Amino acid sequence: MGNVRSSEAGEEVVFSGRGVAPGIAIGQAYIYSRSRIHVEEERIGEQDVTAELARLRRALDRSTRDLDKISSITRQKLGDDSARIFEAQMMMVADASLVGEVRQLVERDLYKADYAVRTVMDEHRRRIEASTSEFMRDRSHDIADVEERIVMHLRRAKFMSAVDPRKVVVAENLTAADVLLFSRQEILGCVLDFGGATSHVSIIARSLGLPAVVGTHGVSDVATDDDTIIADGFRGLVILNPTADTLARYLLMQSRYKRLVRDQHELLALPAETIDGRRIIIRANLEFEEELVQLRQYGAEGIGLFRTEMLFLMRGRVDIDEDDQFETYRRATEAVGDAVATIRLLDLGGDKMLPMAHREHNPFLGWRGIRVLLDKPDILEAHIRAILRASAFGRLRILVPMVTTLREVREVKRIINEQKEVLRAEGHAFDPNVPLGVMIEVPSAALTVEQYAKEVDFLSIGTNDLTQYVLAVDRGNDLVSDLFQELHPSILRLIKHIADVGREYGLPVSVCGEMASDTRVVPLLVGLGIAELSVSPVYIPHVKRVVRAVEHAELAALADLALQANDEAEVNAHLDAWLATHPFDLLHFIEAEPGHVVGAQPTPGQ
């Protein structure tokens, strides 16, 4: 438990994890443990094969009924998009290839169905867990959930899905179904030893508004039922047996955050506009269809980044039917209403790998992004046709990822024009003037952005990768993570340059990396000339609150100080000094002194 530290009093214990659903849960712990059923290698006689296959069929049917019921509950509570998580699990139960492997072990090798299910699905799960992609690893939990459900039905075991009401659930891991069913007991939050931000557990927790912390590695071993526990979904902290001072501080923070959430409804109808009238557009970054419901919930002004690769990664293949793709993009386009949906072309490679990928010594500098698509024209053409067809149902933009040369942009434009002709010949409707933009996320594109500005309709800055490539720092490597500095002056100067070029050519410029969600940094981005931000939906109200609390005129001066700094430490010093008199960071809002009107705009003369 290397991530645990004790207070001076020797009682309070703090675990570090990852906050995946904002909010603060304070209450008594409920330790939830679901034991994995032990399955031994057992054989059957040839005369028993028919009966064993019938037993397997009944277990699969019962699993499907379970998931259909859970899907219906989800649809009633969270809407169609969230229900698709469990529809995907139902598809797994019905997967002919997967079930075929299980049946083969029963028919050919005469294994009991329990062992056959465990063997086949464990092998699939291990392959996914070995992925370098957090998203892919998080999908392994879905396989484990389906596997355990089928085995339990084979054993006719009872499912344990009940918890005490009004508790903070602590577990090694949970399934999305667990979280949904537990929410009916009005649980206060979740603390998990394992899990990631892209897991379906995290998505459901965010949709339900349940504070959640994952990756704590050991809380379930230390905590006991009815321990007082705090789950800080902002900082990713879990505090067992807090001192009186800690408890009082967190109760105050919790109260203030609840007030922010209550006030959020009034905020949704208001524009993201600075005190002196500068309009900022705040759109949503989305990865899954399940998140579309959050657009209205959090007041997004459209989709700034829809990551299409998640559709492919969830299926584990790239040859997804054009019509299937079209339906997904159509739903995204319709969900934004009169706003715009920005669909990014498939961005594979790096840490997002599919079976067709090659083994590379340095995948982040290899076959990824638009390079993959241009080498696989059949995939790209179907992909573009599906997106173009969706453009008939609302305002849509196409975003090209990982651009490094102008030739790539021109080749994509050529292919788009070709596919328009194909669609015309087939009689499909589409917007003939779909805007095309590029992701500026590598130094070559940032330094020659003027060339791209002459060819495209908008620019989007991916600060995560841009920082990684400019500073030569692998953002997933713990050994050098302290060198990943998004506020390094070199990054800020490139952002300023891109914003200036966009203004010169009359192009919208957005920031869609993690920086845009950081309420502490938002004033600096606006001061650098960024007028469009794209963030995770849950952060939209908080970013809007910051924008509405500042004057644009003074942000340019803050940006000038940051641009003249020698290193990130100086940038942070300037930013901290400014924030000391302008406490607009989300945590400043929550931790504001009593009497401070959170998020209020000053009246004239203040």
N, C-alpha and C positions, 0 to 999 in steps of 0.2 A: 504493500500500500504506500508506494512512494509519493503519491499525490495527496497525502493526508497530513494536516498539521493541527496541533492542539493549541488551545488558548492558554494563556498564563494561568487561568484557574484550573487547568488540567481536566476539565469536563467537556467543554465545547470542542467538537471535532468538525473540521471543515474538509470537504472533498472537492476537488476540482474536476469538472466535466465539461460538457458542451451544452449551452442553452439552445434548445431547438424550438421552443414555443414560449414567447415572452409572457411575463407575469411573475407573481410571487405567491407561492403556496405556503401556508403556515398551518400546521396542525399535527395530529398524531399519525405516526407511521403505521401502515398496514403492510406486513411482509408477505408478499405473494410468491408462492413457489408451485410451479407445475412440474411434477417429476416426469421425466421422459420415460416412457414405457420401455422396459428392457425386452429386447427381441433376440432370441437365440436362433442359431441355424438349425432348422428342422426340415426333415424330408417327409414326403408323402408317398403312398403307393400309386402306381399307375391307375388303379381302379378309383382313386380318390380325386383325380384331376378335375373331372366335371363338377363335383361338389365344391372343390376348392375355388374354381373359377366363379361359381355361382355366389360363394361367400364373398369373393372380391367384388363382384358386381353389386351386391347388396351394400357393401361398405362404400363403394363409389357413389351409389345413388343417395345414400344417407348423407354423405359428405356434401353432395350437390344441394340437397334440400337444406342442410344447415346454412350453407353459404348463401343460398337464395333468400333464406329468412333474414340473415344478417344484412344482406344487400338491401332488402326491403326496409329494414329498420334505419339503415344509413340514408336511404333515399328520403324517408320521411323526415329525418332529423337534419340532414346536411345537404340533400339534393342529389340529383342524378350523377353529377361529376364525381363526388366522393364514393358513391355506390359502385363505381366502375372498378375500384380497388378489389372488391370481392367478386365482381364479375370476372376479373382477370384470374382470380384463384379458381373460379368455377371452370374457366377454360383450361386451366392446368389439370384439373381432375378429369376433364373430358379429352385431354390431348391424346390423340391416337398413337403417336410415337412413344410417349411416356408409358401409357398403359400397355402398349404392345410389348415394351421391354419387360414389364412386370409379368405379363401373361406368358412370355417366352420362358422366363425363369421357372414358372409353375409348370408349364406343359413339357418343356424340354428337359429341365434339370430337376424337376419334381421337388421344388422348394415350396414350403408353406407360403401362402400369400403375404403374411406378416413380414417374413424375412425378405421376400421378393420386393415388396414395397420399400422397406428400409434400405435394401442394397441399392436399388436403382435410384431412388431419390437422394440418398446420401451422396452418391457419386455425382449427381448433377449439382447438388448444393456445394460440395467441396470444390468443384471446378469454378463456380461463381465466387466462392469465398477467396479463391486464390487470385482473383482479379486485382489489378492495381487501382481500379476505379471504385471510389466509395459508393457511388450509385449502384454498381453491379453487386458489390458486397451486401448492400442493404437489401437487394432483391432476394438474397439467399434466405432471409427470414420468412418470405412468403412461401418458399419451397418447404421450409421446416414446418410451417404452420399447416400446410396442406398434408404433408407427410404424417404428422402426428394425428391429424384429424382422421385420416383414413385408417391408420393403425388402431386408434381408439375404437372406431366403429367395427373393425375386424374383431377386436377383443370384447366388444360390447361394454366398454368402460364408460364411466360417467365423466362428463366434462365439468371441470371446476371453474366456473366463471363468475362466482359471487364474491364480493368483498364487503367489508363493513362500510356503511355510508359515511360521507364527510371525512374521509381519511386521505392522506398522501400515500399513494401506492408505491412501494419499493420492491423491485424485482431484478433478477439478472437480466431478463428480457421479457417483452410482452409482444403479442401480435396486435395488428390493427383491430381485429375483432374483439380482443380483450379490452382495449381502450374504449371502444364504442360501447360495449356492454357494461363496463364499469361506470361509464358516464351516467348511466341510468340510476346509479347509486349516488350521484352527485359527488363523485370523488373530487378532491381539491387540486390534485396534480400528480405527476408521475416522475419517479426517479429510477433510471435504469443503469445497470452496470455496463451494458453494451448498447450498440445502436448508433445510427448516424442521422444527420440532418435531412437526408433524402429518403429515409425509410418511411414506409407507410404509417408506422406508429407515429412518427413525428408529424406527418402531414395531417393525420386525423386529430392529433392533439392540438395543432395550430387551428384547424377548422373548428374544433369544439371550444377553443379559448382556454385550454387547460395548460397551465405552466408545466414545462417538461425540461428535464436535464438528463442527458444520456452520457455514456462513456465515463462513468464515475469509478469503475473497476474496484468494487469492494464494499459499497454501501450496504448491499443486501447481506453481506457476511457480518457486518458490525452492528447494524441497526436491529432493534427488537420491536415487537408490536407495542404501540402506544408511546414509544419515544417521541419527544417533541422534535419536529423536523421542519426545516425551512428549505424550499426548493426555489432558487433564484434563477428563473429562466432567462434573465438578461445576461448575467455574468457567467452562468454555467456553474454556480456554486451550490453545494448542498451542505447544510449545517445541522449537525445532530446535537441535541441538548444545548441549545444556545444559552448564553448568559443573559441576564436580565437586560443589560444594555443592548446586546445584539437583537434580542427579541423586540424591544421597544423601538429600535431603529427600523427594523424590517416591518413592524406593524404600521409605522408611519409611512414607509415607502409603499406598502401594499395599499393603504388607504388612498394615497395620492395617485397611484397608478389606476386604481378603480375609478377615481374621479376623472382621470384623463380618458378612460374608455367610455365612461358615461357621456362626457362632453364631446366625444368623437362624432356622435350622430349629428350634432350641430355643425361640426367642422366639415363633414362630408360635402355639404352643399356650398361651402365657401371656396373661392378660388385660391390656389397657391400663389399668393401675390404679396410682395414685400410691402412694407409700410408706405414707401414712396412710389408704389404702383408698378414695379417690375414683375411681369408675369412669368412664372416658372411652370413648366408642364411636368407632372409626375405620373409616370406610367409604371406598369408592373412587369417584373421578370417572372415568367412561368416555366415550369418544367413538365407539368402533368395536366391532363384535362381536369383532374380532380380539383385543381386550384382555380378553375374558371369562376366558380361561385364566389371567390374572394374578390373579384374585380369590383362588384357592386358593394360588397360588404365593407371594403376599405376605401372606396372612392377613387379607384384608379381611373386615369384619363386615357385608357387604352392599354395595349400591351406593347411595351418597349422592347421585349425580347422573349420570344417563344422558342424554347430549345427543342427543336424537332428530334434531336438524337435520342431523347428519352423514349419516344414512341418506338424507335428501332431497338434500343437496348432492352426494353421490357419484353420485346418479342424474341430477342437473341439472334436476329437476322436482319439483313438489309433488303431482301427481296419482298418487301411488304407491298401488297397490291395497291395500285394507284387509287382505286376507289376507297380503300380503307384509309389511306392517307388523306384523301380529299375530305372524308367525313370529319376527321379530326380537325383539319384546318378550317373547314366550314364552321364547325361549332365554335372554334376560337374567334373567328371573324364575326359571327353573329353575336357572340357574347359581349363584344365591345360597343355594340349599338352604333352611334354616330361617330365614335372615336376611331382610332386606327389600331390595327393589329400588325405588329412587326414579326414576320416569320423568318427565323434564321435558317439558312440552308444547313443540312446535316453536317455537324461538326464532330467528326470522329477522329480518333488518334489521341496521342498523349495518354491521359488516364481513362479515356472512353474507348474501349476496345470491343470489337466484334470478332466472331470466328474467322472472318476473311483477313484479319489483320496479320501483318508480318511481324516476326520477332525482331525488335530493333534495340540496339544498345542505348540509344537516346531518343525515345519516341517523341519527346516534346520538340525535338529539332528534326523530326523525320516526316513520315507519311501521315499527315493530319489535315483537317479542315478542307479547304477547297482543293488541295492537292489530290486527296482521295477521290473526290467527286469528279474531277476532270480526268482522272485515270479510269473511272468507272462510268462512262457516259450513259449506259443503260439505266443505272441507278439515278443519276442526276436528271435525266430527261423525264422519267416517270415522276420524280420528286417535284420538278418544276411544273409539270402539267397539273399535278394535284393542287399545288399552291395557286396556280393561275385560275383554275376552276373555282377555287374557294373565293377568289376576288370578286366573283359575281354576286356575293352575298354581303358585301360591306367594304369598308375601306381597308386595304391591305398593302403592306410593304414587304419587299424581299430584302433580306440582309445576308451578305456574303461573308463567311468567317475566314479568319486566318489568311488574309490577303497579303502577299509579299511583293507582287509585281503587277504592273499595269496590264500586262498580257493576260493575266488570270481574269481580271475584270472584263476585258474586252471579249474573252472567250465565253464567259458566262452570259454576257449580253447577246452574243451571237446565238447561243443555245436557247436562250429565252425567246428570241425572235423566231427561231425555227419551230419551237414548240407551240408558239401562238398560231403558226400556220397549220400545224397538225390539229390543234383544237378547233380552228375554223373549219377545216375539212370534215371533222367529226361532228360539227354542229354544236359544240359546247360553248356556253356563254362565259365571258371573262372580261375583266377590265383591261383594255388595250394599253392603258397608261399606268400600269402598276409601278410605283416608285422603286428604284433600286438603290441600296446603300451598301457601304462596306464597313466591316469592323476594323478599327485602327487599334491593333494590339501587338504589332511588332515594330521595332525601330525603323525599318526601311519604309514602312507605310507612313509612320508618323513624320519622318523627316522629309518625305516627298509628297505630303498630303495634298499640295496644290495640284499635282497631276491627277489625283483621284477626284478632286473636287470638280474638275472639268468633265468627268465621265459619269458621275452619279448624282443622285437626288438628295441624299442625306448621309451623315457620318455618325458612327457610334463608337465610342471609346471603351474598349474592354480593359479596364485598369488592372485587373488581376494578372492577365498575361502580359500586358505592357510592362508592368513592374518586374515581372519575372524575367523577361527578355532583356530589358534595359540594364537591370542590375545583375544579370547572370546568376539568379538565385532560384533554385527549385523551391516553389512555395509549399510543397508537400514534404520537404526534408527537414526534420527536426534539428539536424546538426547546424543548419544555416538559417533557421526560421527567423532569428533576430535580425538578419540582414535583409529580410523582405520588408522594405520600407516604402509604403505607398506615398508617404509625404516627403520622400527624397526630392530635393530641388530639381533634379533632372526630370522626374516624372511631372512635377508641377509645370515646368517650363514647356514640356511637350504638350500638356493639356492646354495651356495658354495658347501655344502656337496653333494647335488644331482648331480651337475656338475662334481665333482671329481669322484663320483661313475660311472657316465656315461662314463667318460674318461677311468677309470680303466677297465670297461667291454666292451669298444668299442661301446657304444650305443650313438646315437644322443640324445641330450637333448635340448628341446626348452622351451621358456617362451611364454605363450599365453594369460596372463592376461593383465590388463590395463597398468602395468609397462612397458611392451614392447613397447607401443605406446608413452610413455613419453620421448621425445627427451632429456630432462634434465637428465634422469636416464639411458638412453641407454649406455653411457660410463661405468657406474658402473656395469651393467649387463654383458657387454663384459669382464670387468676386473675380474668378478667373475667366468668366464669360460664358459659363455653361448655363443654358436656359432650359434644358430638358434632362430629367433624371429618371432612371428606370431602376426600381428596387423591388425586393420581395414584398408582396402585398401587405403583410402585417405591419411593415414599417412606414407605409405611405402616410397615415395620419400624423405620425411623429415628425416626419420630414416636412410635411405641410405646416405643422405647427411652428417649426423653426423658421421656415421661409416667411411666414406671416408675422414673425416677431422681430425681423431685422429690416434695416434700411439698406437698399442696394448701394447707395452713394458711399457708405462707409466700408463696404465689402471690398471695393477695388483697392482701397488703401491697405487693407489687411492682406490682400493677394500680392500687392507690390512688396510688402515686407517679406512675405514667404518666398517670393521669387528671387530676392536678393540674398537669401540665407545661404550659408556654406554647406550645411548638412541638415539631416532630418531633425537633429536635436534643436537647432536654431529655429526651424519651422515650428516645432512643437512649443518652444518657448514663446514665440510670437502668438501662436494660437491660444495657448493657455492664458497669456496676459490679456488677450482680447476677450476670451470667454469669462475671465474673472469679473468683467464688468457687463458681460452679456451671457448669462447662464442659460444657453438654449439647447445644450445637449440633453437627450432624453433622460439620462440619469440625473442631470441637474434639475430637470423638471420634477422628477420623483423625489429627489433629496432636498428640494428647495426649503429654505428656512420657513418656519411657521409664519403665516401672514402674507407670504409672497403669493401673488395671484398667478398661478401657473399658466404660462403661455399668453398672458395678457399683453396687449399692445399698449405702449405708453400713451398717455393723453398729451395733448399739446402743452408744452411748458415743462414736462417732466425731464 
